[in-house]
C-alpha cells in the first residue's frame, strides 16, 4: 500500500533509545538521514581513492603479483611516479654493465645506469625516443655520466610487440640494435599493414635502413622466433617487479624511478640527482 508523505506521523519517538525505523520517520528526518548517509559515502569513497593511490605509488617496489596491463594502449602511462630512497639490496633492478651488450649505450663504468622499459607499439615510447632520448644521449651518455640499458616490456601490442622486439634483438645480434630502434620509432603509419601492425616485410625494410649486413640471417632469425622467448622473459620480469606501463625508467639502485614520456627537464633533474648521489657515495 502506498503511503503519502502527509500521512506519516509528525514526530515518532522511541523510548528504548533504539534508532527509529525508516517507515516511522517523517520527511525532514528522512532527508537528514539521507544527507548523513551521502556524506559518509563520499568520505568513504575519498578514503578508498587515497588508499588505492598510495598502493599504486608502491607498485614498482612491489614484487611478483603486480597486476600487468596488456593488449591495449591503456597500458601506457604518461604520468610521473618518481620514487627514491630504496637501498641497493631492495631494488629489483640490476645493472647489466656488459661491455658487449647490444641493447646498451655508454661507458660500462658510468656512475649511473638509466634503465628503460619499452614497447615498440607504444606511442609514448616513440615520443620519448624521438624527442627526449637524443638529448639525454648527448648530455649524459656521451659525456660518460650515464649508461643506457634497454629492457623489453611488450605490454601494448600483444604478439606484434613481441615480434618487433625480437626483430630488434636480431638486428642487435649484428650490432645494429639502436639503429633498428630508431627506424621503428620513426616509421610512418604507411609502413603498417591493414591491421595497423608491422609485418615481416616492414621489419626487413627497417633492418635494411638500419644497416643490418646479413639480411638473410636477420630474416631467418625473425621467422624462426629465435629471440621471442627472450622478449617474453624480459616482459615477465618487468611485470614481476611492477612495471605495468611504458615507457618506464629507473636509475641504478632505484635511486630515481619515473614513468611516462616526461619532459627533458624532468629527466635532467632526475639524472643530475642520481649522478650526484653516485659520486657522493663513491667518495664515502
N, C-alpha and C positions, 0 to 999 in steps of 0.2 A: 504494500500500500504506500503511495506517495504521501509524504508529509511536507506541507509548506513551511517556509521559514517562519511565517507569522504564527503558526500554531505551536511552535516549540516553547517549552517552559521558559520563563523570563530569566530565572537565576537558580538553577538546580544546585543543591547543597548536599554534600556527603558528610556525615558526622563521624565516620570512621577514619578520616584522613586519607582515604584512597583517592586516586585521580578519578575525575568524572568520566564515564563512558562517552564516546563521541556522540551517540544518539541522544544523550541528555544535555548536550551543550547548546547554548544559543549561538546565533550567528557571530556576534563580536568575539565570543570565546573561541569559536572555531577558527576565525580569522587570525586571532593571536597565536593559537596553536600552530596553524599553518605557517605563519611567519617565522616562528621559532624553529619549526622543522626545516623550512627552506634555508634559514641561516645556518643551521647545523650541517645541512647537506653541502652548502657552499664551502664551509670551513673544512669539512672532511675531504672534499674534492681538492681543495688547495693543499692540504697536508699531503694527500696522496701524490699530487704532482711534484711537490718538493722532494718526496722520498724517491720517486722514480728518477727525477733529475740527478739526485745525489748518487743513486746507484749507477746510473748511466755514466756519470763522470768517472766512475771507477772501473768502467768496462775494460779498459786496456790493461789495468793492473790485475784484473781477474784472470783466472786460468781456464782450463778446458771447461766447456759447458757454456761459454758465452754464445748467445743466440746469433747465428750468422744470418745475414741478409743475402739473398741471391735472386738471380733470374730477372732483375729489372733495374732501372736506373734509380729507383728509390734507395738502392744500396749506396748511392753517392752521399757524401757528407760535405757540405760546404761551410760548415761552422768550424770554429776553433775550439778544441777541447784540450788545452795545454795542461800538462801535468809535470811535476818535478818531485824532488826530494825522495826519489827512490834510490835505495842502495844498489850497488852492483850485484849483490847477492840475490836481491828480489826482482831484478829486472829480467823480463822474459826474452829480451833481445840480445843476441850475441853478435859482436863484430866479427865478420869473417876474416878480414885482413889477409886475404890470399893474394899474393902478387900476380898470380895467373888467372884471377877471377875475371871472366869476360863481361860480367854484369856489374863491374865496379869501375869507378874513375877516381884518380887521385893517389896521392902518396900513401903507401901502405902504413907508414908511421905517422900520419897526420894526427894532431891532437884529438880530433873528433871525427866519428863516422856518422853521417846522416843516412838513415835507412828510409827508403821509400817503398811503400806497398802500392802497386799499380795494377790496373786492368786496362788493356788496350781498347776496350769498348767503352770506357768511362770518359764522358766529355770533360769532366772536371780535371781528370788526369791529363787530358790533352791540353787544356788551358794552362796547367802548371808547366807542362813540358815545353810549350811554345813560348809562354810569356815570362815565366819566372826562372826556370832551370838554367837557361843560358846566362842569366845574370849571376846566379849562385855559382855556376862553374867558373865564370871569370873572376869573381871577387873572393871566392873561398876555396874552390878545388884547385885552380891553377896557382894559387898563392900558397898552397901547402897547409892551409888551416883545416880543411875538411876533406874527408874522403866520402864519396857517394857509393852506396851499395843498394841495388835494386832487388826487391822481392816480388814474386808474383802473388796476386790476390784476385783470382778470377771470380769475382762476385757479381758482375753486372751482366755480361753477355752469354752466360752459360757455356755450352760447348764451343761456340765460336771464340769466346775469350780464351779458352784453353788452347784451341788450335793456333791462334795468333801468338800467344805466349810461347808455345812450343816452337813455332817458326822463328821467333826472336832468339831462342836458345840455339836453334840450328844455325842461324846467322852468327851468333856469338861463338859457336864452335869453329867458325872460320875467321874469328877476330873482328866481326862487323856488327856486334850487338847494338851499340849505341847509334850507329848509322841506320840500322834497321828500325830501331826505336823511333828515331826522328822521322823516317819515311812513313811509318804507320800514323804517327800523331799529326803529320802534316798532310795526310792523304785527303783528297777531296771526296765529297759524297759520291761522285760519279764512279769512284773506284769500288763502291759496294755493289753487291748483286741485288736482285729483285727482292730479297728478304732483308736488305739493309745490312748484310754481313760481308766480311772479307773472305772470299773463297781462295782456293789454292792458286788460281791464276793471278789474283791480285797479290797474294803473298810472294809469288815468284817474281812479279814485277817489282815489288818493294826490295826484294833481295838483289835484283839486278841493279836497281838505282842506288842501293846501299854499297855496291862494290863487292858483293859476295863472289868469290872467284870461281868456285865449283858449283854451278847452279844445279847440275845433275845430282850431286851429293846432297845439296840442300833440299831439293825436291823429294828425293828418296827418304830423307830424314823426316820430312813433314808428312809424307804419305804413309809412312810406316808407324807414325805416332811415337817415334823414338824418345821424344822428350816430354810427352804428355803426362807420364807418371810423376816426373819431377815437378811439373807445374801443379798437379793435383796435391802433391805433398806440401809444396810451398803454401798453397792456398789453405790446406787443412791446418798447417802450423799457424798461419795468420789468424784463422778463425779461433784456434785454441787459445791464443793469447788475447783475444778480444777485439781484433780488427774486424769491424762489421761494415765499414765504409771506406771508399778510396777516393782520392789519394790519401794515404796515411803516412805519418812521419814520426820518427823517434831518433834522438841522438844517442850516442854511446851511454850505456848505463841508464837509459831512460831519463837523462837529465832534462830533456825537453821533449814533449810529445804534442803533436798537432794533427788535426785532420782538416781536409779541405784544401782547395786551391787558394790559399791565403795570399794577400798582397806581399810583394817582395820585401817591404819594410818589416813585416811581421817575421819573416824568415831571418832577416838581418838581425833583429832583436834577439831572437831565439839562438841563432848560431853564435852571435857575439858573446852571449851569456855562457853558452856551452864551452866555447873555446877558452874564455877567461877562467871558467871553473876548472877545466882540464889543466891549464897551465899552472894555476894556483896549486892544484892537487899534486902536480909533478914537483913543485918546489918543496912541498912538505913531505 
